[in-house]
Amino acid sequence: MISFIEPHNPNWKTEFNNLKSKLLTVLGDLKVDIQHVGSTAIPNLFAKPILDIDIIIDHKTLLDDITARLIKIGYIDRGEQGIPGRFAFRQSSVTTPHTDDRKKWQEHHLYVCFSDSLALKNHLLFRDALLNDQELAAQYSTLKLNLIREIDMTREKYTKQKTDFIISVLSELGFDKTELNNIINANL
């Protein structure tokens, strides 16, 4: 059994709040919203200990300024990576975002998302569905635990094999066939 997920850790919320504070210090004069998404945002859910953070912007013209500021504090711009309206940024080191005291941060994936993007809609509505339905969150946690028990499981296979569950939830939330197909293709 390969284990790259672990039980929910309440420190994940604290670390997100610390990162949000730092990011708002850097981006505070711009109109942004910062949201904790992904499995680490859901209490009692098993997750990879990697925070997913979305910086949400209404005005697409802010992207260049935000990108420059994120690069200045140590992020690497990875672009859209085939997912329209979602721009990925990775830490260049454990001290990203850079601070004067060289604080070490928890591993995280940072995205700048246009407020009208399908990727953001997916992140927020799936997160909220899990937050609002403990039974659904428990089903998702069980699926994750069963997947990591498979002998030849890899992180890539794990991500792909969760897709059917995610798609079924998003379908129930009213995503149309085109949106669902786009999400499936992004996870292939």
Buried (B, 14 or more C-beta within 10 A) or exposed (E): EBEEBEEBEEEBBEBBEBBBEBBBEBBEEBEBBBBBBBBBBBEEBBBBBBBBBBBBBEEEEBEEEBBEBBEEBBBBEEEEEEBEBBBBBBBBEEBBBBBEEEEEBBEBBBBBBBBEBBBBBBBBBBBBBBBEEEEBBEBBBEBBEEBBEEEEBEEEEBEBBBBEBBBEBBEEEEBEEEBBEBBBEBBE
